[in-house]
Amino acid sequence: MDSTGWMHLGVLLLVFAGIVAFVLWKMVLPAPKAPPRGETVAGARGYIGLWFGGGGR
């Protein structure tokens, strides 16, 4: 096999390793949870927001 063949094989192996890593990453990491209601974000104390009569209309 010449150098071009080895380069193609290397690219195919990198793509395969990337796909495997992506699948494992999606299986291992938990899905992001929705933020709990009623808790304030740090620094947002006192902010009511648009949904609870804080303005807009």
MOWOJO-V665721 format. One record per pair of residues at least 24 apart in sequence whose C-alpha atoms are under 10 Angstrom apart, sorted by the first residue. I is the first residue (numbers start at 1). J is the second residue. Records with the same first field share a line. If there is no record, write none. Layout:
I: J, J
This chain:
none
